[in-house]
Amino acid sequence: MLIGIAVIIAGFAIIGLDPVQHGFGFMGLTLGPIVVLAGFVFEFYAIFYKAD
């Protein structure tokens, strides 16, 4: 779960590092949200994974 949280934080950092004003560039509108979404998907997988 810590990996998922780190990926989500990295996604928000990517959004914040976008050089275009107000985050309207590629990093702020495309790359960052995809990374954040991947982090949330990883979190859901980590929560619902059932170890045998």
C-alpha positions in Angstrom: 0.0 0.0 0.0 2.9 2.3 0.6 4.0 1.9 -3.0 0.5 3.0 -4.1 0.6 6.1 -1.9 4.1 6.9 -3.3 2.8 6.7 -6.9 -0.2 8.9 -6.1 2.1 11.5 -4.5 4.5 11.3 -7.5 1.5 11.9 -9.8 0.6 15.1 -7.9 4.2 16.1 -8.0 4.2 15.7 -11.8 1.1 17.8 -12.1 2.8 20.5 -9.9 6.0 20.4 -11.9 4.3 21.2 -15.2 6.2 24.2 -16.7 3.1 25.6 -18.4 1.2 28.1 -16.4 -1.6 26.7 -14.2 -0.7 23.1 -15.2 -2.3 23.2 -18.6 0.5 21.3 -20.4 1.1 17.7 -21.2 2.4 16.9 -17.7 -0.5 18.6 -15.9 -3.4 17.4 -18.1 -2.2 13.9 -19.3 0.8 12.4 -17.6 0.1 13.4 -14.0 -3.6 12.2 -13.9 -2.6 8.9 -15.5 0.0 8.3 -12.8 -2.4 9.2 -10.0 -5.1 6.9 -11.5 -2.5 4.1 -11.7 -1.7 4.7 -8.0 -5.3 4.4 -7.1 -5.7 1.2 -9.1 -2.7 -0.2 -7.3 -4.2 0.8 -4.0 -7.5 -1.0 -4.8 -5.6 -4.1 -5.8 -3.6 -4.0 -2.6 -6.7 -3.7 -0.5 -8.7 -6.4 -2.2 -5.8 -8.9 -2.7 -6.5 -12.1 -0.8 -3.3 -14.0 0.2 -3.7 -17.7 0.5 
